[in-house]
Amino acid sequence: MKCSIQGCPGEYEEKLIVHTVKRRNDIMVFKNVPAEVCHVCSDILLTSETVQHLEKMILAGGKPEKVVPLYEYA
Ligand SMILES: [Zn+2]
């Protein structure tokens, strides 16, 4: 599928990405999330099914597979 960013000649490719969700002060990281990624501008599309699935996982509040370090840049 052609990239939806104006002027970008790229095409979306199916990839597994690391997706970050921010909720107030919480940051949740999901890996191996199926997404369409433009190979030129790196624009990312998630299907509504994928978004709903992530939403369900967040609401279910299951135990994460791993806890990752979070750094402040400054
Ligand atoms: Zn693009």
N, CA, C, O and the ligand as a Tripos MOL2 file, in Angstrom:
@<TRIPOS>MOLECULE
protein
  297   295    75     0     0
PROTEIN
NO_CHARGES

@<TRIPOS>ATOM
      1 N           0.8590   -1.1950    0.0000 N.3       1 MET1
      2 CA          0.0000    0.0000    0.0000 C.3       1 MET1
      3 C           0.8900    1.2390    0.0000 C.2       1 MET1
      4 O           1.9450    1.2580    0.6350 O.2       1 MET1
      5 N           0.4570    2.2670   -0.7150 N.am      2 LYS2
      6 CA          1.2400    3.4890   -0.8180 C.3       2 LYS2
      7 C           1.1660    4.2900    0.4820 C.2       2 LYS2
      8 O           0.1360    4.3000    1.1550 O.2       2 LYS2
      9 N           2.2580    4.9570    0.8260 N.am      3 CYS3
     10 CA          2.3340    5.7600    2.0510 C.3       3 CYS3
     11 C           1.3070    6.8950    2.0230 C.2       3 CYS3
     12 O           1.0770    7.5160    0.9860 O.2       3 CYS3
     13 N           0.6930    7.1540    3.1890 N.am      4 SER4
     14 CA         -0.3480    8.1800    3.2550 C.3       4 SER4
     15 C           0.2060    9.5670    3.5710 C.2       4 SER4
     16 O          -0.5500   10.5370    3.6160 O.2       4 SER4
     17 N           1.5120    9.6700    3.7890 N.am      5 ILE5
     18 CA          2.1130   10.9800    4.0590 C.3       5 ILE5
     19 C           2.2710   11.7190    2.7370 C.2       5 ILE5
     20 O           2.8130   11.1840    1.7700 O.2       5 ILE5
     21 N           1.7880   12.9570    2.7110 N.am      6 GLN6
     22 CA          1.7890   13.7210    1.4750 C.3       6 GLN6
     23 C           3.2040   13.8830    0.9240 C.2       6 GLN6
     24 O           4.1130   14.2900    1.6480 O.2       6 GLN6
     25 N           3.3860   13.5690   -0.3320 N.am      7 GLY7
     26 CA          4.6670   13.7490   -0.9890 C.3       7 GLY7
     27 C           5.6500   12.6160   -0.7760 C.2       7 GLY7
     28 O           6.7260   12.6150   -1.3730 O.2       7 GLY7
     29 N           5.3040   11.6540    0.0610 N.am      8 CYS8
     30 CA          6.2260   10.5340    0.2940 C.3       8 CYS8
     31 C           5.9850    9.4620   -0.7620 C.2       8 CYS8
     32 O           4.8510    9.0210   -0.9510 O.2       8 CYS8
     33 N           7.0410    9.0410   -1.4500 N.am      9 PRO9
     34 CA          6.8790    8.0290   -2.5040 C.3       9 PRO9
     35 C           6.9040    6.5900   -1.9750 C.2       9 PRO9
     36 O           6.8330    5.6400   -2.7540 O.2       9 PRO9
     37 N           7.0020    6.4340   -0.6730 N.am     10 GLY10
     38 CA          7.1990    5.1110   -0.0800 C.3      10 GLY10
     39 C           5.9760    4.2120   -0.1070 C.2      10 GLY10
     40 O           4.8670    4.6370   -0.4310 O.2      10 GLY10
     41 N           6.2130    2.9640    0.2440 N.am     11 GLU11
     42 CA          5.1490    1.9590    0.3710 C.3      11 GLU11
     43 C           5.2150    1.3740    1.7710 C.2      11 GLU11
     44 O           6.2860    1.2920    2.3730 O.2      11 GLU11
     45 N           4.0600    0.9700    2.2830 N.am     12 TYR12
     46 CA          4.0500    0.3200    3.5910 C.3      12 TYR12
     47 C           4.4310   -1.1440    3.4560 C.2      12 TYR12
     48 O           4.0410   -1.8320    2.5120 O.2      12 TYR12
     49 N           5.2040   -1.5950    4.4310 N.am     13 GLU13
     50 CA          5.5670   -3.0200    4.4970 C.3      13 GLU13
     51 C           5.1540   -3.5260    5.8520 C.2      13 GLU13
     52 O           5.2090   -2.8020    6.8460 O.2      13 GLU13
     53 N           4.7300   -4.8030    5.8870 N.am     14 GLU14
     54 CA          4.3360   -5.3810    7.1690 C.3      14 GLU14
     55 C           5.5730   -5.7010    8.0010 C.2      14 GLU14
     56 O           6.4940   -6.3780    7.5440 O.2      14 GLU14
     57 N           5.5700   -5.2030    9.2250 N.am     15 LYS15
     58 CA          6.7090   -5.4350   10.1130 C.3      15 LYS15
     59 C           6.2170   -5.6270   11.5270 C.2      15 LYS15
     60 O           5.0910   -5.2630   11.8680 O.2      15 LYS15
     61 N           7.0830   -6.2080   12.3510 N.am     16 LEU16
     62 CA          6.7940   -6.2990   13.7730 C.3      16 LEU16
     63 C           7.5930   -5.1960   14.4540 C.2      16 LEU16
     64 O           8.8130   -5.1210   14.3160 O.2      16 LEU16
     65 N           6.8930   -4.3480   15.1870 N.am     17 ILE17
     66 CA          7.5550   -3.1790   15.7580 C.3      17 ILE17
     67 C           7.4690   -3.1830   17.2830 C.2      17 ILE17
     68 O           6.7430   -3.9680   17.8930 O.2      17 ILE17
     69 N           8.2420   -2.2710   17.8660 N.am     18 VAL18
     70 CA          8.1180   -1.9840   19.2930 C.3      18 VAL18
     71 C           7.2020   -0.7690   19.3870 C.2      18 VAL18
     72 O           7.5010    0.2860   18.8280 O.2      18 VAL18
     73 N           6.0940   -0.9230   20.0910 N.am     19 HIS19
     74 CA          5.1050    0.1410   20.1810 C.3      19 HIS19
     75 C           4.9980    0.6190   21.6280 C.2      19 HIS19
     76 O           4.9000   -0.1840   22.5560 O.2      19 HIS19
     77 N           5.0190    1.9310   21.8020 N.am     20 THR20
     78 CA          4.9620    2.5060   23.1420 C.3      20 THR20
     79 C           3.6190    3.1850   23.3520 C.2      20 THR20
     80 O           3.1560    3.9340   22.4920 O.2      20 THR20
     81 N           3.0000    2.9260   24.4830 N.am     21 VAL21
     82 CA          1.7270    3.5640   24.8170 C.3      21 VAL21
     83 C           1.9340    4.3790   26.0860 C.2      21 VAL21
     84 O           2.4270    3.8610   27.0870 O.2      21 VAL21
     85 N           1.5580    5.6520   26.0450 N.am     22 LYS22
     86 CA          1.6840    6.5010   27.2260 C.3      22 LYS22
     87 C           0.3110    6.7180   27.8470 C.2      22 LYS22
     88 O          -0.6400    7.0980   27.1630 O.2      22 LYS22
     89 N           0.2200    6.4750   29.1320 N.am     23 ARG23
     90 CA         -1.0130    6.7070   29.8920 C.3      23 ARG23
     91 C          -0.6520    7.5270   31.1160 C.2      23 ARG23
     92 O          -0.0030    7.0100   32.0250 O.2      23 ARG23
     93 N          -1.0490    8.7750   31.1650 N.am     24 ARG24
     94 CA         -0.6720    9.6650   32.2700 C.3      24 ARG24
     95 C           0.8220    9.5270   32.5520 C.2      24 ARG24
     96 O           1.6480    9.9110   31.7250 O.2      24 ARG24
     97 N           1.1690    8.9820   33.7180 N.am     25 ASN25
     98 CA          2.5970    8.8590   34.0440 C.3      25 ASN25
     99 C           3.1750    7.5120   33.6740 C.2      25 ASN25
    100 O           4.3600    7.2580   33.8900 O.2      25 ASN25
    101 N           2.3490    6.6520   33.1200 N.am     26 ASP26
    102 CA          2.8290    5.3190   32.8040 C.3      26 ASP26
    103 C           3.2290    5.2090   31.3400 C.2      26 ASP26
    104 O           2.6290    5.8200   30.4550 O.2      26 ASP26
    105 N           4.2450    4.4230   31.1250 N.am     27 ILE27
    106 CA          4.6520    4.1200   29.7580 C.3      27 ILE27
    107 C           4.6780    2.5990   29.6360 C.2      27 ILE27
    108 O           5.3270    1.9090   30.4220 O.2      27 ILE27
    109 N           3.9700    2.1000   28.6500 N.am     28 MET28
    110 CA          3.9570    0.6620   28.4240 C.3      28 MET28
    111 C           4.5760    0.3640   27.0680 C.2      28 MET28
    112 O           4.3250    1.0620   26.0850 O.2      28 MET28
    113 N           5.3710   -0.6620   27.0350 N.am     29 VAL29
    114 CA          6.0670   -1.0040   25.7960 C.3      29 VAL29
    115 C           5.6110   -2.3830   25.3360 C.2      29 VAL29
    116 O           5.6200   -3.3470   26.1010 O.2      29 VAL29
    117 N           5.2220   -2.4520   24.0930 N.am     30 PHE30
    118 CA          4.8000   -3.7320   23.5030 C.3      30 PHE30
    119 C           5.7590   -4.0880   22.3890 C.2      30 PHE30
    120 O           6.0690   -3.2540   21.5380 O.2      30 PHE30
    121 N           6.2280   -5.3190   22.3920 N.am     31 LYS31
    122 CA          7.1040   -5.7020   21.2890 C.3      31 LYS31
    123 C           6.3970   -6.7100   20.3920 C.2      31 LYS31
    124 O           5.4080   -7.3370   20.7730 O.2      31 LYS31
    125 N           6.9410   -6.8390   19.1870 N.am     32 ASN32
    126 CA          6.3670   -7.7240   18.1650 C.3      32 ASN32
    127 C           4.9220   -7.3580   17.8160 C.2      32 ASN32
    128 O           4.0790   -8.2350   17.6250 O.2      32 ASN32
    129 N           4.6480   -6.0580   17.7370 N.am     33 VAL33
    130 CA          3.3220   -5.5880   17.3460 C.3      33 VAL33
    131 C           3.2770   -5.5150   15.8140 C.2      33 VAL33
    132 O           4.1220   -4.8630   15.2000 O.2      33 VAL33
    133 N           2.2910   -6.1840   15.1960 N.am     34 PRO34
    134 CA          2.2160   -6.1210   13.7300 C.3      34 PRO34
    135 C           1.7840   -4.7300   13.2700 C.2      34 PRO34
    136 O           0.7940   -4.1860   13.7610 O.2      34 PRO34
    137 N           2.5250   -4.1630   12.3330 N.am     35 ALA35
    138 CA          2.2290   -2.8210   11.8490 C.3      35 ALA35
    139 C           2.6490   -2.6920   10.3990 C.2      35 ALA35
    140 O           3.4160   -3.5040    9.8810 O.2      35 ALA35
    141 N           2.1330   -1.6550    9.7530 N.am     36 GLU36
    142 CA          2.5670   -1.3200    8.4000 C.3      36 GLU36
    143 C           3.5340   -0.1500    8.5490 C.2      36 GLU36
    144 O           3.1790    0.8820    9.1190 O.2      36 GLU36
    145 N           4.7450   -0.3080    8.0420 N.am     37 VAL37
    146 CA          5.7690    0.7260    8.2020 C.3      37 VAL37
    147 C           6.2560    1.1690    6.8260 C.2      37 VAL37
    148 O           6.6160    0.3450    5.9860 O.2      37 VAL37
    149 N           6.2600    2.4860    6.6100 N.am     38 CYS38
    150 CA          6.7490    3.0250    5.3310 C.3      38 CYS38
    151 C           8.2690    2.8890    5.2950 C.2      38 CYS38
    152 O           8.9490    3.2790    6.2440 O.2      38 CYS38
    153 N           8.8010    2.3430    4.2110 N.am     39 HIS39
    154 CA         10.2530    2.1340    4.1540 C.3      39 HIS39
    155 C          11.0030    3.4170    3.8410 C.2      39 HIS39
    156 O          12.2320    3.4400    3.9110 O.2      39 HIS39
    157 N          10.2870    4.4920    3.4950 N.am     40 VAL40
    158 CA         10.9580    5.7670    3.2150 C.3      40 VAL40
    159 C          10.9070    6.6870    4.4410 C.2      40 VAL40
    160 O          11.9500    7.1230    4.9290 O.2      40 VAL40
    161 N           9.7060    6.9840    4.9390 N.am     41 CYS41
    162 CA          9.5870    7.9680    6.0230 C.3      41 CYS41
    163 C           9.3140    7.3350    7.3870 C.2      41 CYS41
    164 O           9.2000    8.0410    8.3890 O.2      41 CYS41
    165 N           9.2110    6.0110    7.4250 N.am     42 SER42
    166 CA          8.9810    5.2800    8.6830 C.3      42 SER42
    167 C           7.6290    5.5770    9.3360 C.2      42 SER42
    168 O           7.4500    5.3220   10.5270 O.2      42 SER42
    169 N           6.6810    6.1110    8.5700 N.am     43 ASP43
    170 CA          5.3290    6.2910    9.1030 C.3      43 ASP43
    171 C           4.7780    4.9080    9.4640 C.2      43 ASP43
    172 O           5.0040    3.9220    8.7620 O.2      43 ASP43
    173 N           4.0530    4.8720   10.5780 N.am     44 ILE44
    174 CA          3.5530    3.5890   11.0880 C.3      44 ILE44
    175 C           2.0310    3.5770   11.1040 C.2      44 ILE44
    176 O           1.4020    4.5320   11.5610 O.2      44 ILE44
    177 N           1.4400    2.4980   10.6040 N.am     45 LEU45
    178 CA         -0.0140    2.3120   10.6800 C.3      45 LEU45
    179 C          -0.3020    1.0730   11.5010 C.2      45 LEU45
    180 O           0.2840    0.0130   11.2820 O.2      45 LEU45
    181 N          -1.2240    1.2230   12.4610 N.am     46 LEU46
    182 CA         -1.7030    0.0520   13.1990 C.3      46 LEU46
    183 C          -3.1530   -0.1550   12.7820 C.2      46 LEU46
    184 O          -3.8970    0.8160   12.6530 O.2      46 LEU46
    185 N          -3.5650   -1.3900   12.5700 N.am     47 THR47
    186 CA         -4.9660   -1.6380   12.2460 C.3      47 THR47
    187 C          -5.7980   -1.4040   13.5090 C.2      47 THR47
    188 O          -5.2710   -1.4480   14.6200 O.2      47 THR47
    189 N          -7.0950   -1.1560   13.3350 N.am     48 SER48
    190 CA         -7.9490   -0.9270   14.4950 C.3      48 SER48
    191 C          -8.0200   -2.1830   15.3600 C.2      48 SER48
    192 O          -8.1860   -2.0940   16.5760 O.2      48 SER48
    193 N          -7.8930   -3.3650   14.7260 N.am     49 GLU49
    194 CA         -7.8640   -4.6150   15.4970 C.3      49 GLU49
    195 C          -6.6580   -4.6520   16.4250 C.2      49 GLU49
    196 O          -6.7600   -5.0540   17.5850 O.2      49 GLU49
    197 N          -5.5200   -4.2290   15.8990 N.am     50 THR50
    198 CA         -4.3000   -4.2250   16.7060 C.3      50 THR50
    199 C          -4.4400   -3.2440   17.8680 C.2      50 THR50
    200 O          -4.0640   -3.5520   18.9990 O.2      50 THR50
    201 N          -4.9870   -2.0550   17.5790 N.am     51 VAL51
    202 CA         -5.1810   -1.0440   18.6230 C.3      51 VAL51
    203 C          -6.1270   -1.5810   19.7010 C.2      51 VAL51
    204 O          -5.8880   -1.3920   20.8940 O.2      51 VAL51
    205 N          -7.2100   -2.2560   19.2700 N.am     52 GLN52
    206 CA         -8.1660   -2.8220   20.2270 C.3      52 GLN52
    207 C          -7.5220   -3.9150   21.0760 C.2      52 GLN52
    208 O          -7.7810   -4.0250   22.2740 O.2      52 GLN52
    209 N          -6.6880   -4.7090   20.4400 N.am     53 HIS53
    210 CA         -6.0080   -5.7830   21.1570 C.3      53 HIS53
    211 C          -5.0800   -5.1930   22.2350 C.2      53 HIS53
    212 O          -5.0340   -5.6850   23.3630 O.2      53 HIS53
    213 N          -4.3500   -4.1390   21.8700 N.am     54 LEU54
    214 CA         -3.4590   -3.4770   22.8330 C.3      54 LEU54
    215 C          -4.2800   -2.9110   23.9890 C.2      54 LEU54
    216 O          -3.9170   -3.0530   25.1560 O.2      54 LEU54
    217 N          -5.3860   -2.2710   23.6430 N.am     55 GLU55
    218 CA         -6.3100   -1.6770   24.6200 C.3      55 GLU55
    219 C          -6.7740   -2.7490   25.6230 C.2      55 GLU55
    220 O          -6.7950   -2.5140   26.8310 O.2      55 GLU55
    221 N          -7.1420   -3.9190   25.1020 N.am     56 LYS56
    222 CA         -7.5900   -5.0330   25.9490 C.3      56 LYS56
    223 C          -6.4820   -5.4880   26.8830 C.2      56 LYS56
    224 O          -6.7100   -5.7380   28.0660 O.2      56 LYS56
    225 N          -5.2730   -5.5900   26.3310 N.am     57 MET57
    226 CA         -4.1370   -6.0260   27.1490 C.3      57 MET57
    227 C          -3.8660   -5.0280   28.2690 C.2      57 MET57
    228 O          -3.5390   -5.4190   29.3890 O.2      57 MET57
    229 N          -4.0020   -3.7290   27.9620 N.am     58 ILE58
    230 CA         -3.7590   -2.6860   28.9660 C.3      58 ILE58
    231 C          -4.8400   -2.7770   30.0530 C.2      58 ILE58
    232 O          -4.5350   -2.7270   31.2440 O.2      58 ILE58
    233 N          -6.0980   -2.9090   29.6330 N.am     59 LEU59
    234 CA         -7.2020   -2.9940   30.5950 C.3      59 LEU59
    235 C          -7.0870   -4.2460   31.4670 C.2      59 LEU59
    236 O          -7.3800   -4.2080   32.6620 O.2      59 LEU59
    237 N          -6.6570   -5.3570   30.8580 N.am     60 ALA60
    238 CA         -6.5250   -6.6040   31.6050 C.3      60 ALA60
    239 C          -5.4320   -6.5030   32.6600 C.2      60 ALA60
    240 O          -5.4550   -7.2150   33.6650 O.2      60 ALA60
    241 N          -4.4720   -5.6090   32.4200 N.am     61 GLY61
    242 CA         -3.4160   -5.3740   33.4010 C.3      61 GLY61
    243 C          -2.6010   -6.6050   33.7490 C.2      61 GLY61
    244 O          -2.1970   -6.7890   34.8970 O.2      61 GLY61
    245 N          -2.3650   -7.4290   32.7760 N.am     62 GLY62
    246 CA         -1.5730   -8.6500   33.0080 C.3      62 GLY62
    247 C          -0.1280   -8.3440   33.3740 C.2      62 GLY62
    248 O           0.3550   -7.2230   33.2160 O.2      62 GLY62
    249 N           0.5360   -9.3660   33.8620 N.am     63 LYS63
    250 CA          1.9290   -9.2190   34.2550 C.3      63 LYS63
    251 C           2.7890   -9.0720   33.0010 C.2      63 LYS63
    252 O           2.6870   -9.8800   32.0780 O.2      63 LYS63
    253 N           3.6400   -8.0340   32.9670 N.am     64 PRO64
    254 CA          4.4900   -7.8830   31.7770 C.3      64 PRO64
    255 C           5.5360   -8.9890   31.6940 C.2      64 PRO64
    256 O           5.9450   -9.5700   32.6990 O.2      64 PRO64
    257 N           5.9520   -9.2550   30.4650 N.am     65 GLU65
    258 CA          6.9380  -10.2970   30.2480 C.3      65 GLU65
    259 C           8.2920   -9.8920   30.8320 C.2      65 GLU65
    260 O           9.0730  -10.7280   31.2860 O.2      65 GLU65
    261 N           8.5380   -8.5920   30.8050 N.am     66 LYS66
    262 CA          9.8150   -8.0810   31.2690 C.3      66 LYS66
    263 C           9.6160   -6.6310   31.6970 C.2      66 LYS66
    264 O           8.7670   -5.9360   31.1380 O.2      66 LYS66
    265 N          10.3800   -6.1670   32.6720 N.am     67 VAL67
    266 CA         10.3470   -4.7620   33.0590 C.3      67 VAL67
    267 C          11.6130   -4.1240   32.5290 C.2      67 VAL67
    268 O          12.7180   -4.5980   32.7940 O.2      67 VAL67
    269 N          11.4460   -3.0350   31.7730 N.am     68 VAL68
    270 CA         12.6070   -2.4450   31.1020 C.3      68 VAL68
    271 C          13.0500   -1.1540   31.7900 C.2      68 VAL68
    272 O          12.2330   -0.4630   32.3980 O.2      68 VAL68
    273 N          14.3330   -0.8310   31.6980 N.am     69 PRO69
    274 CA         14.8240    0.4140   32.2990 C.3      69 PRO69
    275 C          14.2710    1.6260   31.5460 C.2      69 PRO69
    276 O          14.1170    1.6000   30.3250 O.2      69 PRO69
    277 N          13.9800    2.6690   32.2880 N.am     70 LEU70
    278 CA         13.4680    3.9020   31.6880 C.3      70 LEU70
    279 C          14.4000    5.0320   32.1060 C.2      70 LEU70
    280 O          14.6120    5.2590   33.2970 O.2      70 LEU70
    281 N          14.9540    5.7370   31.1310 N.am     71 TYR71
    282 CA         15.9210    6.7880   31.4110 C.3      71 TYR71
    283 C          15.3820    8.1530   31.0370 C.2      71 TYR71
    284 O          14.6650    8.3180   30.0500 O.2      71 TYR71
    285 N          15.7520    9.1330   31.8620 N.am     72 GLU72
    286 CA         15.4990   10.5350   31.5350 C.3      72 GLU72
    287 C          16.7040   11.0010   30.7150 C.2      72 GLU72
    288 O          17.8490   10.7390   31.0830 O.2      72 GLU72
    289 N          16.4420   11.6860   29.6160 N.am     73 TYR73
    290 CA         17.5540   12.0840   28.7420 C.3      73 TYR73
    291 C          18.5000   13.0670   29.4200 C.2      73 TYR73
    292 O          19.7210   12.9260   29.3550 O.2      73 TYR73
    293 N          17.9080   14.0690   30.0740 N.am     74 ALA74
    294 CA         18.7420   15.1510   30.6400 C.3      74 ALA74
    295 C          19.5530   14.6530   31.8340 C.2      74 ALA74
    296 O          20.3060   15.4210   32.4320 O.2      74 ALA74
    297 ZN          6.2350    7.4050    3.7240 Zn       75 ZN75
@<TRIPOS>BOND
     1     1     2 1
     2     2     3 1
     3     3     4 2
     4     3     5 am
     5     5     6 1
     6     6     7 1
     7     7     8 2
     8     7     9 am
     9     9    10 1
    10    10    11 1
    11    11    12 2
    12    11    13 am
    13    13    14 1
    14    14    15 1
    15    15    16 2
    16    15    17 am
    17    17    18 1
    18    18    19 1
    19    19    20 2
    20    19    21 am
    21    21    22 1
    22    22    23 1
    23    23    24 2
    24    23    25 am
    25    25    26 1
    26    26    27 1
    27    27    28 2
    28    27    29 am
    29    29    30 1
    30    30    31 1
    31    31    32 2
    32    31    33 am
    33    33    34 1
    34    34    35 1
    35    35    36 2
    36    35    37 am
    37    37    38 1
    38    38    39 1
    39    39    40 2
    40    39    41 am
    41    41    42 1
    42    42    43 1
    43    43    44 2
    44    43    45 am
    45    45    46 1
    46    46    47 1
    47    47    48 2
    48    47    49 am
    49    49    50 1
    50    50    51 1
    51    51    52 2
    52    51    53 am
    53    53    54 1
    54    54    55 1
    55    55    56 2
    56    55    57 am
    57    57    58 1
    58    58    59 1
    59    59    60 2
    60    59    61 am
    61    61    62 1
    62    62    63 1
    63    63    64 2
    64    63    65 am
    65    65    66 1
    66    66    67 1
    67    67    68 2
    68    67    69 am
    69    69    70 1
    70    70    71 1
    71    71    72 2
    72    71    73 am
    73    73    74 1
    74    74    75 1
    75    75    76 2
    76    75    77 am
    77    77    78 1
    78    78    79 1
    79    79    80 2
    80    79    81 am
    81    81    82 1
    82    82    83 1
    83    83    84 2
    84    83    85 am
    85    85    86 1
    86    86    87 1
    87    87    88 2
    88    87    89 am
    89    89    90 1
    90    90    91 1
    91    91    92 2
    92    91    93 am
    93    93    94 1
    94    94    95 1
    95    95    96 2
    96    95    97 am
    97    97    98 1
    98    98    99 1
    99    99   100 2
   100    99   101 am
   101   101   102 1
   102   102   103 1
   103   103   104 2
   104   103   105 am
   105   105   106 1
   106   106   107 1
   107   107   108 2
   108   107   109 am
   109   109   110 1
   110   110   111 1
   111   111   112 2
   112   111   113 am
   113   113   114 1
   114   114   115 1
   115   115   116 2
   116   115   117 am
   117   117   118 1
   118   118   119 1
   119   119   120 2
   120   119   121 am
   121   121   122 1
   122   122   123 1
   123   123   124 2
   124   123   125 am
   125   125   126 1
   126   126   127 1
   127   127   128 2
   128   127   129 am
   129   129   130 1
   130   130   131 1
   131   131   132 2
   132   131   133 am
   133   133   134 1
   134   134   135 1
   135   135   136 2
   136   135   137 am
   137   137   138 1
   138   138   139 1
   139   139   140 2
   140   139   141 am
   141   141   142 1
   142   142   143 1
   143   143   144 2
   144   143   145 am
   145   145   146 1
   146   146   147 1
   147   147   148 2
   148   147   149 am
   149   149   150 1
   150   150   151 1
   151   151   152 2
   152   151   153 am
   153   153   154 1
   154   154   155 1
   155   155   156 2
   156   155   157 am
   157   157   158 1
   158   158   159 1
   159   159   160 2
   160   159   161 am
   161   161   162 1
   162   162   163 1
   163   163   164 2
   164   163   165 am
   165   165   166 1
   166   166   167 1
   167   167   168 2
   168   167   169 am
   169   169   170 1
   170   170   171 1
   171   171   172 2
   172   171   173 am
   173   173   174 1
   174   174   175 1
   175   175   176 2
   176   175   177 am
   177   177   178 1
   178   178   179 1
   179   179   180 2
   180   179   181 am
   181   181   182 1
   182   182   183 1
   183   183   184 2
   184   183   185 am
   185   185   186 1
   186   186   187 1
   187   187   188 2
   188   187   189 am
   189   189   190 1
   190   190   191 1
   191   191   192 2
   192   191   193 am
   193   193   194 1
   194   194   195 1
   195   195   196 2
   196   195   197 am
   197   197   198 1
   198   198   199 1
   199   199   200 2
   200   199   201 am
   201   201   202 1
   202   202   203 1
   203   203   204 2
   204   203   205 am
   205   205   206 1
   206   206   207 1
   207   207   208 2
   208   207   209 am
   209   209   210 1
   210   210   211 1
   211   211   212 2
   212   211   213 am
   213   213   214 1
   214   214   215 1
   215   215   216 2
   216   215   217 am
   217   217   218 1
   218   218   219 1
   219   219   220 2
   220   219   221 am
   221   221   222 1
   222   222   223 1
   223   223   224 2
   224   223   225 am
   225   225   226 1
   226   226   227 1
   227   227   228 2
   228   227   229 am
   229   229   230 1
   230   230   231 1
   231   231   232 2
   232   231   233 am
   233   233   234 1
   234   234   235 1
   235   235   236 2
   236   235   237 am
   237   237   238 1
   238   238   239 1
   239   239   240 2
   240   239   241 am
   241   241   242 1
   242   242   243 1
   243   243   244 2
   244   243   245 am
   245   245   246 1
   246   246   247 1
   247   247   248 2
   248   247   249 am
   249   249   250 1
   250   250   251 1
   251   251   252 2
   252   251   253 am
   253   253   254 1
   254   254   255 1
   255   255   256 2
   256   255   257 am
   257   257   258 1
   258   258   259 1
   259   259   260 2
   260   259   261 am
   261   261   262 1
   262   262   263 1
   263   263   264 2
   264   263   265 am
   265   265   266 1
   266   266   267 1
   267   267   268 2
   268   267   269 am
   269   269   270 1
   270   270   271 1
   271   271   272 2
   272   271   273 am
   273   273   274 1
   274   274   275 1
   275   275   276 2
   276   275   277 am
   277   277   278 1
   278   278   279 1
   279   279   280 2
   280   279   281 am
   281   281   282 1
   282   282   283 1
   283   283   284 2
   284   283   285 am
   285   285   286 1
   286   286   287 1
   287   287   288 2
   288   287   289 am
   289   289   290 1
   290   290   291 1
   291   291   292 2
   292   291   293 am
   293   293   294 1
   294   294   295 1
   295   295   296 2
@<TRIPOS>SUBSTRUCTURE
     1 MET1         2 RESIDUE 1 A MET
     2 LYS2         6 RESIDUE 1 A LYS
     3 CYS3        10 RESIDUE 1 A CYS
     4 SER4        14 RESIDUE 1 A SER
     5 ILE5        18 RESIDUE 1 A ILE
     6 GLN6        22 RESIDUE 1 A GLN
     7 GLY7        26 RESIDUE 1 A GLY
     8 CYS8        30 RESIDUE 1 A CYS
     9 PRO9        34 RESIDUE 1 A PRO
    10 GLY10       38 RESIDUE 1 A GLY
    11 GLU11       42 RESIDUE 1 A GLU
    12 TYR12       46 RESIDUE 1 A TYR
    13 GLU13       50 RESIDUE 1 A GLU
    14 GLU14       54 RESIDUE 1 A GLU
    15 LYS15       58 RESIDUE 1 A LYS
    16 LEU16       62 RESIDUE 1 A LEU
    17 ILE17       66 RESIDUE 1 A ILE
    18 VAL18       70 RESIDUE 1 A VAL
    19 HIS19       74 RESIDUE 1 A HIS
    20 THR20       78 RESIDUE 1 A THR
    21 VAL21       82 RESIDUE 1 A VAL
    22 LYS22       86 RESIDUE 1 A LYS
    23 ARG23       90 RESIDUE 1 A ARG
    24 ARG24       94 RESIDUE 1 A ARG
    25 ASN25       98 RESIDUE 1 A ASN
    26 ASP26      102 RESIDUE 1 A ASP
    27 ILE27      106 RESIDUE 1 A ILE
    28 MET28      110 RESIDUE 1 A MET
    29 VAL29      114 RESIDUE 1 A VAL
    30 PHE30      118 RESIDUE 1 A PHE
    31 LYS31      122 RESIDUE 1 A LYS
    32 ASN32      126 RESIDUE 1 A ASN
    33 VAL33      130 RESIDUE 1 A VAL
    34 PRO34      134 RESIDUE 1 A PRO
    35 ALA35      138 RESIDUE 1 A ALA
    36 GLU36      142 RESIDUE 1 A GLU
    37 VAL37      146 RESIDUE 1 A VAL
    38 CYS38      150 RESIDUE 1 A CYS
    39 HIS39      154 RESIDUE 1 A HIS
    40 VAL40      158 RESIDUE 1 A VAL
    41 CYS41      162 RESIDUE 1 A CYS
    42 SER42      166 RESIDUE 1 A SER
    43 ASP43      170 RESIDUE 1 A ASP
    44 ILE44      174 RESIDUE 1 A ILE
    45 LEU45      178 RESIDUE 1 A LEU
    46 LEU46      182 RESIDUE 1 A LEU
    47 THR47      186 RESIDUE 1 A THR
    48 SER48      190 RESIDUE 1 A SER
    49 GLU49      194 RESIDUE 1 A GLU
    50 THR50      198 RESIDUE 1 A THR
    51 VAL51      202 RESIDUE 1 A VAL
    52 GLN52      206 RESIDUE 1 A GLN
    53 HIS53      210 RESIDUE 1 A HIS
    54 LEU54      214 RESIDUE 1 A LEU
    55 GLU55      218 RESIDUE 1 A GLU
    56 LYS56      222 RESIDUE 1 A LYS
    57 MET57      226 RESIDUE 1 A MET
    58 ILE58      230 RESIDUE 1 A ILE
    59 LEU59      234 RESIDUE 1 A LEU
    60 ALA60      238 RESIDUE 1 A ALA
    61 GLY61      242 RESIDUE 1 A GLY
    62 GLY62      246 RESIDUE 1 A GLY
    63 LYS63      250 RESIDUE 1 A LYS
    64 PRO64      254 RESIDUE 1 A PRO
    65 GLU65      258 RESIDUE 1 A GLU
    66 LYS66      262 RESIDUE 1 A LYS
    67 VAL67      266 RESIDUE 1 A VAL
    68 VAL68      270 RESIDUE 1 A VAL
    69 PRO69      274 RESIDUE 1 A PRO
    70 LEU70      278 RESIDUE 1 A LEU
    71 TYR71      282 RESIDUE 1 A TYR
    72 GLU72      286 RESIDUE 1 A GLU
    73 TYR73      290 RESIDUE 1 A TYR
    74 ALA74      294 RESIDUE 1 A ALA
    75 ZN75       297 GROUP 0 **** ****
